[in-house]
């Protein structure tokens, strides 16, 4: 069976502690061998006790020290805290000395990260092997530490939940980790400070918070009990903290206990802590003090005796016989004591992580929630789904927390937003977080710490939690979770059973358990789905490479056998091929996926496929160069729709160089057309005209309609940008001959239908020379073709040129209606490259129908999203021109004129007569309205006349534009 028997090899994020005694040879140099052994055994026992007391395990002894691990095989989410506590305790030996009188000191290094783990052995004696860079980093830290010092890395510090007192080290230039010195034993988290854990306002939980506020205790109110249930990271503690803040503001008394995996079988751990806090007793309290405190309680004698059996263990009777009191009696005594001590007014009891509360304390909480109290009491629980039954047994009402909507995740992301990050980082992080706030926060904090633009790696703080949860699953169920994670976030049942070679019943039984532990969603239809992608990724990271590759190869075999039609499965196959180590096969599957995306006009998907292909090409090197050229040229039109100019400029130059070296004329010609388009967007018209002229000559020699069209239409646009309007229109008209005999549905590799583009651009060109009614007719022709052919991008371009002509004809309401339809298409399809153009044009139209505030908002949203940095110079110029008119419309004339100055500067820089005249005319009008005597009005009009005389541009009728 492919799932296999229970394996003992895996990978996990854990914390490694390396320790060594300083100068052990000096201590035992003059000792008898037996004395030396006794001395070393004593201190090795001290190390082992310190490690095991904190929940760790020694996996390797070496002379006078060793290596310990925390977080495996025992699953602890707080493994980093435990390692730091053990490290400090190893050093805490009260200035002890060795046989020769020299002080006994240790060096300790602590580091957290992903390691390979294996459990094995013979003759029933287990041995644990740990491998990976994490072990070597910990050992290196230990070697470099001073006597009596604990050194730890930023990775360990970042995983710790306890407050740490640290001093940073100036690391050497070749040091790959940040290093700190631990200055004190880690302090326990102040759970009573829960209300102040979060600095930012809560997002997206208005309904849940309102429901919780209704149940908070208040004078004259009734007692309540409520449980917040949801998967890890969903925001249970955040919501509880908001409730605690309300309780503080209302002068409500509150008590807090946080469950911990190491105390889930310690009888009455939570109850004893809550009552002990009220009594003011600690673990170090003397027996006499405990007797005195309990004697002062005004409770029944039987309850007092029951509490004595719980709190007091006489030194002479550490192993006394079983208590005469039942757990129920002790629980009732604890409830009575707590009510007497705490219920002096409205009280809130918060119990975090119900899944880790011991059974006896759960009985106490159930009784407390139903206790008859003089003042209102609210018992508030937080719980993961696997403890839902226990939560229901205690709480009278349950609030289930679902993943946040994208809108709310965006609001949360903006709270953590760094304006220097690329916009794609936030979008990608929100997508990966899948509605789970904790994961989004950790992704963005990880990016902030590393300065990275959001890669695919999982923050250790997230992965470590998932690994610990995985470790707590039954062994067989854990294997299923691991194997399924390799098949994807969503997996068809039929595919899973075939790849894993198991019966359907066995798989469904495993999925039921995984659902109970919140690893997967409830089964729906014929597929299972992990609760979010990061659970699948973290589970997959625990599997050794050989086993991973074996499962991925099985997946490829089953998919290609079971599904004769592979449409829609190429990306899935590419994933499995890449993970199986079959890079060339993966690249071939990605090419098929890219072709499929292009056929479906899925530009955003094609962009993602392109990025994946680039990483594989880089790993393959020279053998993949030809396929690299294919990818660049095929993806280019779609990339420009998304505004990926910088990306494509770099790759286009490289692809053209390789195509020339390979002697493939058609690819060189295609690259020339693409380069011409880049030059057009950037305002480098003369350079672009030269390139496309060469490309057109080559295309005609090749007799390729597609290459002729792509080069010739770019020539026309470049000529328009240079102000050679008659020549531009002539070149454009020449394309009608090229298109004769070509089916209307053929795109010839263009981003929109060629039969739509030709009249659309002709409308655009005529807009510069004055015949607006004729230009509008051509825009209507283009729009009819785009709508008939369901050409979304062609429809957007047609509507943009139509709106420009409507504005020149003073049909401003019609222009707004036309552009609103274009805006919906742009947002639906992600056409980023035209967003700036649209925002500027619609802002102009809105400003002219007394909707300037709306216009300002639209442009500022575009600027904040940095879309103007992902488009052409003309489009950016028009954005600022529309912004200027909108700002003046809301009374902000100074900033409006400043925006217009920027637009004029762009037009002059790229030497585009049309946009320069438009912006100068607009500035002259706005200045005439604000300051009629401004000398710049005459200067601008003189410049306009000179440009119009030279190029044939028809300027605006300023007197009519004021209307």
ABEGO torsion letter per residue (X at the ends): XAAEBBBABBBBBBBBBBBBBBGAAAAAAABBAAAAAAAAAAAAAAAAAAAAAAGBBBABBBEABEBBBBGOABBBAAAAAAAAAAAAAAABAGGBBBAAGBBBBBBBBBBBEBBBBBBBEBGGBBBBBBBEAAAAAAAAAAAABBBGBBBBBAAAAAABABBBBBBBBBBBAABABBBBBBABBBBBBBAAAAAAABABBBBGAAAAAAAAAAABBBBGBBBBBBBBBBBBGAGAAAAAAAAAAAAAAAGBBBBBBBBBAAAAABBGAAAAAAAAAAAGBBAABBAAAAAAAAAABBBBAAAAAAAAAAABBBAABAABBBBABBAAAAAAAAAAAAAAAABABBBBBBBBGAAABBAAAAAAAAAAAABBBABBBBBBBBBBAAAAAAAAAABABBBBBBBBBAAAAAAAAAAABBAABBAAAAAAAAAAAGGBAAAAAAAAAAAAAAGBAGBABBBAAAAAAAAAAAAABBAAAAAAAAAAAAAEABBBAAAAAAAAGBBAAAAAAAAAAAAAAGABBBBBEABBBBABAAAAAAAAAABBAAAAAAAAAAAAAAAAAABABABGAAAAAAAAAAAAGBAAAAAAAAAAAAAAAAAAGBAAAAAAAAAAAAAAAAAAEAAAAAAAAAAAAAAAAAAAAAGBAAAAAAAAAAAAAAAAAAGBAAAAAAAAAAAAAAAAAAGBAAAAAAAAAAAAAAAAAAGBAAAAAAAAAAAAAAAAAAGBAAAAAAAAAAAAAAABGBBAABAGGBABBAAAAAAAAAAAAAAAAGBAAAAAAAAAAAAAAAAAAGBAAAAAAAAAAAAAAAAAAGBAAAAAAAAAAAAAAAAAAGBAAAAAAAAAAAAAAAAAAGAAAAAAAAAAAAAAAGAAAABBAAAAAAAAAAAAAAAAAAGBAAAAAAAAAAAAAAAAAAGBAAAAAAAAAAAAAAAAAABAABAAAAAAAAAAAAAAAAAGBBBBBAAAAAX
